Amino acid sequence: QVQLVESGGGLVQAGGSLRLSCAASGNIFSRNTVTWYRQAPGKQREFVAIITPSDTTNYADSVKGRFTISRDNTRNTVYLQMNSLKTEDTAIYYCKLTLTTRDYWGQGTQVTVSS
């Protein structure tokens, strides 16, 4: 059973930075795609960033140039570095691991950006 645990969320002022972590049980990230999503109150969950096994990355237009997704295979962890945070980045952030058979989701971590 795969388990994903997000951490690193919190309260930060606009313009600040946070680094989110998504840790997995076992060495599974290096061979599979991991995606970050977020869901703001009253809104649908939306795509934020993705990293493939070949380290190809892609970002939502709203975070491009401010967020960076990366992977540390030695720690079985995927990161989302978030800089120049805006109030509209406030949301619960989730990571998703995509396997051939199914997807696995973490429990989410709250990010709140104050003005």
PyMOL commands that set and color helices and strands:
alter all, ss='L'
color gray80, all
select helices_A, chain A and resi 29-31+73-75+87-89
alter helices_A, ss='H'
color red, helices_A
select strands_A, chain A and resi 4-7+10-13+18-24+33-39+46-51+57-59+67-72+77-82+91-98+103-105+109-114
alter strands_A, ss='S'
color yellow, strands_A
deselect
rebuild
show_as cartoon
